[in-house]
């Protein structure tokens, strides 16, 4: 049985334009569920880095860390 390799994380996170737009949509209160996330090409990186969270029902929400990322990008 093969052992799963730990996921590699680059030392810094450079958000794409699409990822920032997704975070802004979530901050404005847009609810994004798994089917919509697939349509909007929601990046798994946002979840991996803790910028968004996923509820047991499969709905994504922005985290405080995600809000801080948006504020840094807007300055």
N, C-alpha and C positions, 0 to 999 in steps of 0.2 A: 504494500500500500504506500503510495507516494505521500510525502508530507507537504502540506501547503506552505509555500514560501511567503514570508511577510511582505506586505505591500510596500513598495518603495515610495517615499515622499521626498521630493526635492526640498532643499533647505528653506526655500521661500515659495510663497504662493503668488503667482502672477495671474490675476483673474482675466479672463477673456471678456470682450464686450458683451457677449451673450450671457456669461455668468453674472456680470454686474447688473445687466438688465433684469435677469431672473431675481436677483436679490432685491432690487428696487421694487419689482412687482410684488414680491412677498411682503416687503416692508409696508407697502400701501394696502395690504390686507387681502390681496388676491390669493385665493385658495388654489393650490395646485395639487392634484391627486396623481397617482402613478400613471394612469392613461394619458393625462394632459402633460405630465412631465416628459413622457416619451415623445409626444408630439412637439413639445417645445425644446427638445434635446437638452433636458436638464442634466447638467454635468454631475456625475457621481463624485467628482472631486469636491464639490461644495459640501456634500455629505461627509466624505472622508476627512476633510479638514475641519469639520464642525461649524461651517457657516450656515448650514441648514440642518433641521432635524426632521425625522419622519415619524408620524404618530402610528399607533398600531393599526389604525384604519387606512394607512397609506397616504395621508395628507402631509405635504411638506410645509414647514414654517421656518422663517428666518430666526436665527439665534442672535444673542447679543454680540457674539463674535462677528457674525455676518453684518450686523448694523455698523459695527466699528470699521469693517472693511469698506463699506460704502462711504462712510464719513471721511476716511483717509483718502479715498479716490476723488472725492468731491473737493478736497482742499487744494 
